[in-house]
Structure formats: C-alpha cells, structure tokens
Amino acid sequence: MADIQKRLIQLRARRVGDDRPTRTLLDAAETRDALIKSLTPSNESWEEKRQSKPFTAYAIGAMQPVDAQYTRVSLEEAKRVEDQLKPRLAARGIPTEYRIQGSVALDVHIRRVSDVDLLALDRSHLTYDRHGVMAGRGVYLGLPARMSSTVLTNLRRGIITCLEDAFPRATVEPGSKAVSISGGSLRRFVDVVPSHWHDTAEYQLSQLERDRGVTILDVKNGKTIENLPFLHIHRITEQCNATYGGLRKAIRLCKQLKADMEADGRTVALPSFDIAALMYHANELWLRYGIVSEMSILGEAQRHLDYLAVHRTEAKKLKTPDGLRTILDTEKKFEGLTSLSVEMDDLVRQVAREHGVADPAKQTMDGLRSTLRSVTATA
C-alpha cells in the first residue's frame, strides 16, 4: 500500500477542507477554521491511533461522516442558488421546484467542501407511464403536447442566464447534464440539473415521492434520461438504518480509498454512485456488526469486493438500488472494481498486522476477517 502517512494527511485534508483550494472560495470564517484545523491536533477520535496503528486510524477515519456543520453549509449554498433561480425563472414563465440528490443528500460525501447536486424541476411539464392507475383514470388528459428535450433545453438556457445575472462574480459552466456554478460569494460548487417529473406507475399508485421519477437531458448525446434518485436514496437509507449506519461507513471507506488511489495517479473507473450501489448488496449481518467493531465493516467491504471481482457472472446480475440498470455494465467498471478490491485486500492485511497477525500475506482472508471482527476499534 502507498505511504500511509501521506494517506492520513490526504484524509485529514478532505475532512478539514484544504484538499481542493481551487474548487471554491471559503468565506473568512471557514478559511480561518480550515487553517486552524490543518495546523493543530484534531479532536477526531480516530486520529488518536495515528501513531500507534496508522492503518487502523486510516480505515476508521475513512468511514466517518463529514461534520454536520460543513454539510449544513453545502445545503445552505444550494438553497441560496435555489432562492435566486426560482423567482428569476418564474419571471421567464418557468415555474420550478427544487430537490437535493447525490452524495450530500445521502450523507456519504467524503469532503468538507463537497459539490451539491440540485435538481431544478420544471413544474409546467411532466411525463408519465401510460399503464399507471392515474393515467387510466384520465388524470393526465389535457397536458400540453411538448417534447421533454425542448422543455429541458429551454430550462437549461434560463438557468444559465439567471445564474449569470444572480451571481455576476461566480463562474457558470454548462456541462453535459448539469450547469455548475462556483466562486464569487459561493462557498461550494453547486451543480444545477435541469429536469422535470416523470410519474411512474409505482408513483401513480403509492403517491410517495420516493417512487417518482425525474427526467434529465444529456446534451452531449442529445438524449433524455429517466432516473429514480429518491428511490435510490430511500433504499440505501433503509439498508443503512438496518445496519446501524454500517452501509454508509462502507461506502465512505470505498470512496476514500478510491480518492487516494486517484491521488497516486491511478484511474479507478467506478463512479461514486456505483460504489454505493455495490455496497448496498454487501452482507447486512457483518455491516451491522460494525456497531461493535468498525473493523468488521472493513472486513465485509473487502470480502464483498473480492467476491464480485472473482465471480463476474454473479457480479453482472447486481442492479442499482432503484432497479433501473445493472451496476457493472462496462468492462472499465470491472477494471475499477478489481483495482479497488486489490487495494482493500492490502488495507486489511496492514490492519491485521497492527493487531497481532505476524505474516498477513500467508493467512487466508477468512482468517484475517475473523481477526478484524475481534477488534473493538471504533471512532
């Protein structure tokens, strides 16, 4: 494994906010706070093991959530953008509503300065499954006959113009699916995603927003895409609750490891969304045991990734939590999975060595995981 002291520095940098200085401008208070935290001993309990058991400290620290106050700032900045967009778009004849999606919404982000995904939904347009109960009752009769691509293109143009007007000192960058804004007075990157509702058959029956779909536009490919972001959030949240927080810790651990591998110049072609989706299928029992020993979560993350890397046929069957697609749908994702699995194997061996295993390379992974489960190390 790479230099563990370097990785501990990188891990802390993400958590205190000085790992991505060019991503956004912190206000004076946040800048001062980040500098103080980077120069003074941390009050995070995982760092107490930094000298005696650095690999254990890394594994535990990698699982922990970003401090709630920093997550709050990310959400506040998204709300600032919403509050500027909503009236301006309304003045252009586009009524909108807003939702948060992605890692921040799920609390699996690993950086203090995390980008926020903000869905901007055009309320004047929606699509629906024609075989749903509401469609059968004629609820959608009379909807304007407009194309989603036309509606979303118009919304996208409005978002770009309104953001430039509202935040003249900020940088507005239109991407393939989102319009990013950063800098100026903003303390975070905010990715605004032009979208509209899609009423699935499940939503028409349940009336629960978690079952409601969202349509976005991929400008690069000229296609609309239907997503179920709130079902994804709901199902991972349910599984996390069932594992006493173990699932979120496993997701963060994998994401931290990927971030450090990429910092070393290695490509890990496995998006964060797919990492979360893969860990959703991990063994619930051993993730739940993390309430006793967080090292059990490390062991289960290693076992699950290793199993999927070896048993490709089974791995190919796994679907995203929303059920829309298979997770490992490209060869590059399998390569990313394998790279992450090998790195996790090494982390397990190094942690086991710190807890008395003389020659971890000669031990079976089953034996090493058993050792980890006996370790009561927690943050």
N, C-alpha and C positions, 0 to 999 in steps of 0.2 A: 504494500500500500504506500501511497505517496507520503511525504513528510507530514506526520501527524500534527506537529506544532504549527505548521503552515495552515493546515486544515482547521485547527482550532481558532487561529486568527481569522480565517475567512468566515467561519461560522459565526464568530462574535461580531464581525464587521456587518454581516447581514442583519443581525439582530439589533445592533445599535444604530444602523442607518448610514454608515460611511463606506459601504461597499460599492455604491453606484452614484458617485458625486455628480456625474453629468446628467443623470436621469431627471432630476427635478431640483428646484431650489427650495431648501427648507427655510422657514422663517427664522428670525433671530433666536427665538427661544429654542426651537428644535435644533438649530445648528450648534448652539452652546451646549445643549443636552447631549447631542451626539459626540461632541468633542470630549466632554467630561467623561462620558461612559467609555470612550475608546482609550482614555488615558488612566483611568482609575480602576481598582479591583471591582469585579462585578458582584452584585448581590444575588445572582442566579445560582441556585444550589448546585447545579451540575458542574459548575466551574471549580467547586471545592476539590474535585477529583482530578483536576487538570494536571497536577504534577505527579501524583502517585499512580494514577491509572488514566492516562490521556486518551486512550482509545475508548474506554468506558465513558469518560466525560463527553467525548465527541458523540458517541451513539445516543446517550441520554439527552444531551443538548439539542441534537438534531431533531428529536421528537417533539420538543416543546413548542407551544403556540407563541406567536408574536404577542408581546404585551398588549393588553386590551386597549390601552390609551393610544397606541400607534395605529391599531386597526380602526379605532374611532376616527382618527384624523383622516384616514383613507376614505371612510364613509362620508365624512363631512365634506371633503373635497368633491366627491361625486354629487352630493346634494347641492353644492354651490353651482356646479355645472348644470344640473337639472333646473335649478331656480332661475338661471339665466336663459336657458333654452326654451323652457315651457312658454313663457309669455311672448317671446320673440317668434317662435314657430306659430303660436296661435294667431299672432298678427298677420302671418302669411297664409292663414287659413288651414293650418295643420294642427289639429288638436292632438296632444300627446300625453302619455303617461310613462312612468319610468320604473325599472326594476334593476336590482343588482344581481349579477350572475358571476360564476367563476370561483377562483380560489379564495378570494376575500369573503365572499358570501358563505363559503363552506368552512372558513377558518382553517384552511390547510396551506395558506401562504407562508412563505419562509423568510420573507424580508420585511423589515420595518417599513422601508419605502417600497410598497407593493403597488403595482398598477391595478386600477379598478376597472372592471367591465360594467358599463352602464347601458342597459337596453333602453333605447328611445322608441317607444311603440306608437305608431300612428293609429289613433283611435277611430279614424274615419274609414278604416278598411280592415276587413278580416276575411279569412278563408275558412273552410270547414269541410269535415268529412261528410260526404253526402249520404252515407249509410247510418249516420248517427240519429238518435231519437229526436233531437231538436230539429234536425233537417227534415225528418219525416213529418213533423208537425207543422212545417212551413214557417218556422221562426225566422229563417234567413231570407225569405222572399222579399224582394224589393231592395236588396243590397245593390249599390252601384256596380255596374259591369266594368271593372277596371282590372288591369293586369298588375300582379304583385311587383313585377320588375319596374313598371312605370311609377307606381306609388313609392317604392323604396328609393328609386333614383331621385325622385323629387324631394323626398325627405332628406336624403343624403346631401343634396345641394343646399337645402335650407339649413341643415346642421352646420355645414362648413361656413356658410355666410354668417349665421348667428353666432357661432363661436368666435369668429374673427372680429365681429362687432363687439361682443361682450368682453373679450379678453384680448385687447389690441397688443399687449406686450407678450402674450403667450405664442407658442409655436403650434400651429394646427397642421397636422399631417394626415391626409386621406390615405387609408390603406385599402387592402382588398375587401375586407369585411367591416372594418371599423374606422372611425375618424378619431385620431389620437390628438389630445391637447396636453401641453406641458409648459412649464416655465412661467414667466411673469409672476403673478401672485400665487399661482397654484403650487401646493406642497406635494402633489402626487401627479403621476401620469394618469389620465382618465381616458379610457377607450370607449367612445360612444358608438354603439352599434345600431344603425337604422333597422327597424324591424316592425312587424305587426303581428297580431294574434292569429293563431290557427286553432280553431275549435275541433279537437279530436273527438272521435266517437266516445272515448272514455270520459272526456270532459263534459260532453253533452249529457252524459248520464249522471256523473258524480257532482258536477258544478264545483269541483275542487281545483284551485289554480295549479296545483302540482301536476294535474293531468292536461293542462292547457299547453298547446304548442306555440312556438314562436317561429316566424319565417324571417330569414335574413337574406341579403343579397351578396353574392360573391362577385364583385365587379370584374376581377381578373378573369374568371371563367364565364361571366355573363349568365350565371345561373342562380336561382333562388334555392335556399336550403331550409329544410324544416328541422327544428331542434325541439327537445323537451328538457330545457335547462332546469326547470323546477322539479321535475320528476327525478332527475339526476341528483339534485341537492337533497330532495326528500329521502331517497333510498339510501344514500350514503350517510345521511344524518341518522336515520333509523338504525342502520348497522353500527354506526359509531356508538349510539346510545346503548345498543345491545352488548357492545364490547367494552363498556365503561370508558370510552374515549380511545380505546386501543387502535381502532381503524385510522383515525386522524393521525395518531402518532406514527403509525406505519407509513402512511402516505408522506408525511413530512420527512421522515427518515430517508425514504427513497428519493425525494426531491432534493434534499440537501446533498446526498451522495452524488446525484446527477450533476448538481451545480458545481461541486468540487471537481468532478471528473472533467467537466467542460472548462473549468478554470485552469486545468492542467493541459488544455489543448485537445482533449478527446471529444469526439462527437458522440452524443447519446440520442439517437433519433427516436425518442419515445416521449411524446408530449405529456405535459403535466396532467391533462385530462385523462389520458390513457393510463398513466401511473395510478391515479385514483381509481380508475375503473378496474384495473388488475387487482389492486389490493382489496377491493370490495369483495372479491371472491376468495380471499385468504381464509384460513381456518378460524372460525369465530371463537372456539374454545381457547386457543393459545393467545389470541389477541385479548380476550377477556382476562386471561391470567396476568396480563400486564399491570393490573391494579395491584398485584402483589410484587411483581418484578418486571420492570420495563425491559429487562434483558430478554424476557420471553417474547416480546414484540419483535426485537431484533432477530431472534431465532426463527420466528414464524415468517418474517419478511424474507429471510434467507431461504427457508425451506420452500416457500411458495414460488419465489422467483426461479429457484433451481429446478423445481418440478416442471414449471412451464417451459423453461429453456430446453429441458431434456425431452419432454413429452409434447412435441409440437402439434400433433394431431388433436390432443385434448386442449391445448392452449388455443388453437384456432377456433374452437367451439365457444369460447367465452365471449359474452356480449357485454356491451356497456350497460350500466345500471338502468338506463332508460329503455333498453331493449331495441334500440334503433339499428345497431350495426355490431359486427364482430369487432373486438378491440384490436387484435393483431392482424390487420387487414393488408399489410405490406411487408415485404421482406426486410426493409430498413427498420421497421419496428421490432422485428425479431432480433435483428442485429443489436439494436439498442437494449432490448431485454437481456440478451446474453451478456453484453458488456456490464450492465448494471448488476446482473446476477453474480458475475465473477468478482466484481468489486465488493459486493455484500459478503460473499464467501470469505474474502480476505479480512474484512472487518470482524466477522465472527471469530476467525482464528486468532486475531490480535487481542480481542476482548477476552477470549478464553485463556490465552496465555497470561493475561493480567490477573486472572482468577485461579491460577494454580495449575493449569494444564501445561506440562513440561514441553511437549513437542506437538502442537496442534496439527501440524501438517500430516502426522502419522495417525491421527484419530479420525474416526468417522464423523460425518456431520451430525448424525443422530446423537452420537455421544457428546459432541460439543454443545448441541442444543440442550441436551439434558443438563449439562453443567451450567449453562446460562440460566435455565429456569430455577436453579437453586440459589442464584444470586439475587439478593433482595435490594439491589441498587435501584433507586428511583430519584427523580429530581426533587 
